[in-house]
Amino acid sequence: MALAVCTSTRRLRFVLQALLLIVLAGAPGPAGAQTTVTLDAPDAEVSADATIRDGGYASVNYGQNDSLESKVSPQTNYNRRIVLKFDTANYIPAGAVINSAKLYLTLKEADDSTSRPFNVYRLATSFQNTQVTWYDRKTGQRWSKSGGDLAEKYGTTYVGATLGAAYAFDLTQLVQRTVRGEFGSRYTRVALVDSGPAASGSYRRFHSSRSASTSLRPKLVISYGGSTTSTPDVSTSGGTLRVMQWNIHKTKGSDNTCNPDRTASWLVKLGADIIGVNEVLYYGGCSYTADQGVTLENLVEKKSGRTWYRKFVNGDGKVGNLILSRLPFASSATRQLSYGRGAVQASVIVNGRTVNVFSTHVDYANASWRTQQTNQVKSWMSTFSSPRIVTGDFNTNPGTSDYSIMASAYGDSWVDAKSAGTATSYNGTGATHGGSRFDYVYYTKSTPVVLKSVNVPTTKTSGVAASDHDPVIAVFEVK
């Protein structure tokens, strides 16, 4: 698509268009009318863009350079991140419904031909372009954490090595929440962070707003359609929500091989909207030196070609729980349980309703620990509004006292779907771990969430299963 360059003529045209919209505000307009604005003018529409660098350069400001740089290195002095700020406070109406917001950066230099995953984060605090460093957001005012106050993640773009290419970063949800005033300031602030492995060839250099060529400068292209104070409906088709539970056994399959790529392929293939994942490692073992949650998210995004959202709780490092969602989070939280276990929560908007989804994994070997942890999860969940859906490996079979802790308050989706004739399983029993049914999707009954079906599929390919547990997929209608 052709991207407009900001000129004095274009600014005048924008002002005249805005005045015309005011004049016509009382008259009926064409349905679906949209306005597209390109923010690219340095020091005005692009109010800040800079590189920050660690180590011996952590106090150096690069806010006047003609390039923006990124690098991930095993050594200090070489790591770089990109921070940008756009004036969506004065150029986009407060509360506007954002149809699309894409940031474009043009690649100037690349050290190798690999594809690097760039995560987009909201910056929780403001910064000054000629003062920002790895340590400071402004002179005398530190970031709360060196390298920028990173808040929510808003997707990943894979950056290759095509010089002169304009790489796009989807900021639609971030800009929507920003202009709605959710973060106080209505300036859109972002950090671009390479989440790939440290490598000498990870260096990427983009043109900044100081580039001599206006066509190469950063651009935030925003399309919006009117102004409203209501929350836009981010929903699945027809109000259907597919929720999956899966203990991935650290990505170790029945061949005793750790294979996150295989795990990610199944996560995409099974087609869930939101997934509770157990036994996700933060370090060591099958995670090698990488955060396994980040690795899986990056792989799922690459394989599906779309943005996913992640919330992780570490526990003791061996039994971490992850929620992956193709729907953006309205909120998220974590809870540490007794004896090194944890639970994670994320809410998503489906058909105009907030649905709270949870994931947990309680102890197997110690029954008293398991009882205590299950009660802690149940109690924590009760502090969130209905409807609630919990996915988890509860390490107990139906009919036990531990099972009753959850089943007495929530619907067991497999039992209910079996009663309705809508439960299917490749093994015919619904068992998820050998001959046991340890994995559950529980849900609040008598709510706008209606269970439609449950399936326990196999992940075997050529006789090799991707985990020692089978996934459970529950399909709900949110009315």
PyMOL commands that set and color helices and strands:
alter all, ss='L'
color gray80, all
select helices_A, chain A and resi 8-23+55-57+88-91+172-179+214-216+237-239+249-251+260-269+285-287+292-304+338-340+367-381+401-407+413-420
alter helices_A, ss='H'
color red, helices_A
select strands_A, chain A and resi 35-39+46-53+67-70+80-86+96-110+116-123+136-138+141-142+150-159+166-170+188-194+204-207+219-227+240-247+274-280+309-313+320-325+331-336+342-350+353-361+388-393+411-412+423-425+439-443+449-456+472-478
alter strands_A, ss='S'
color yellow, strands_A
deselect
rebuild
show_as cartoon
